[in-house]
Amino acid sequence: MISIYLTDDGKLRELEQIVPGAWVHLCAPTEEEVATVCAKLCVEPDLVRAALDHADQNARVHAAEIG
């Protein structure tokens, strides 16, 4: 599951798309979800997999810049 958040005027909003400055949260992601995030952020899948907490399978990625 992919959740995308952005702070706007001091409030946290959930978004449908990854935008610069967003917080991308993956919870037990499928390989397709990992591939989608990696393609959008121009990062290697191993980077995202390494960020997963193996105890709960969550990953958080900050979308500082989108390629």
C-alpha positions as CSV (number, residue, x, y, z in Angstrom):
1,M,0.0,0.0,0.0
2,I,1.3,3.4,-0.9
3,S,0.3,6.6,1.0
4,I,1.6,10.0,0.0
5,Y,1.5,13.0,2.3
6,L,2.5,16.6,2.1
7,T,2.5,19.4,4.7
8,D,0.6,22.4,3.4
9,D,0.1,25.5,5.6
10,G,1.1,23.5,8.7
11,K,-1.5,20.7,7.9
12,L,-0.8,17.2,6.7
13,R,-2.6,16.3,3.5
14,E,-2.9,13.0,1.8
15,L,-2.2,13.1,-1.9
16,E,-2.9,10.8,-4.9
17,Q,0.3,11.6,-6.7
18,I,4.0,11.9,-5.7
19,V,5.1,15.6,-5.8
20,P,8.3,17.3,-4.7
21,G,8.5,17.5,-0.9
22,A,6.0,14.7,-0.4
23,W,6.4,11.9,2.2
24,V,5.9,8.5,0.5
25,H,4.9,5.7,2.9
26,L,4.9,2.1,1.8
27,C,3.2,-0.5,3.9
28,A,3.9,-4.1,2.9
29,P,4.4,-3.0,-0.7
30,T,4.0,-5.3,-3.7
31,E,6.8,-5.5,-6.2
32,E,4.6,-3.4,-8.5
33,E,4.2,-0.7,-5.9
34,V,8.0,-0.7,-5.3
35,A,8.6,-0.4,-9.1
36,T,6.1,2.5,-9.3
37,V,7.7,4.5,-6.6
38,C,11.2,3.7,-7.9
39,A,10.3,4.8,-11.4
40,K,8.7,8.1,-10.2
41,L,11.6,8.9,-7.9
42,C,14.4,7.6,-10.1
43,V,15.8,5.3,-7.4
44,E,16.9,1.7,-7.4
45,P,14.5,-0.8,-6.0
46,D,17.2,-2.1,-3.7
47,L,17.2,1.3,-2.0
48,V,13.5,1.1,-1.3
49,R,13.7,-2.5,-0.1
50,A,16.6,-1.6,2.2
51,A,14.4,1.1,3.8
52,L,11.8,-1.4,4.6
53,D,11.6,-2.3,8.3
54,H,11.7,-6.0,8.1
55,A,9.7,-6.4,11.3
56,D,6.6,-4.5,9.9
57,Q,7.5,-4.1,6.2
58,N,7.1,-0.3,6.1
59,A,9.2,2.1,4.2
60,R,9.2,5.9,4.2
61,V,10.8,7.8,1.3
62,H,11.0,11.6,1.1
63,A,10.3,12.9,-2.4
64,A,12.7,15.9,-2.2
65,E,13.3,15.9,-5.9
66,I,11.6,13.9,-8.6
67,G,13.6,13.1,-11.7
